[in-house]
Amino acid sequence: MSELERDDPLPQLWGEHMKAKFPAGLRGREVEGEDLVLLDADVAGCVSSSLSSALDERRRGTLPRCIEVLEKVLLSIGDEDGTRYYERLYEMAVLAAGLGNVGD
């Protein structure tokens, strides 16, 4: 692991996320009025972009909304694998948005 990766957990989280399978029980499901597949895609697109360059204005605007939605969704998933999947997504969104360490 490089020194940069130790200082920034986002690349490691992204690698884990890319290897993870989308929770089958959540495919096609909405929680709190949010389509979980689309939420995953929105956050993943922003995170992927943030790893290669500075976020554009659209993505900088998308991440805070996604974070707010994830906070709401995480309370209602009710599936252990799904919760773990979306907790990682939340952590990546917070890091990509530059909002500091999750859990501080």
C-alpha angles and dihedrals in degrees: 000000000000123000089249092057090050089054094043117041093187097092091051093047090048091052091051091048093051090054094046121095117231107255105263093215091059099050109117091005128129123208120191087352093304124121103231096208092053092046089053091049094048094051094042091053092051094045093047090051093047091056093058103035146344113301117258120234095265094054092043086057094044098054099061090050091049091049091052091049092047091053089055096042095048090063092056109036095094094190121106096216092042092049092051090048093050094042088059090047089052093049091050092049092052092048094046090049089053093236095142132251118343111244097025 
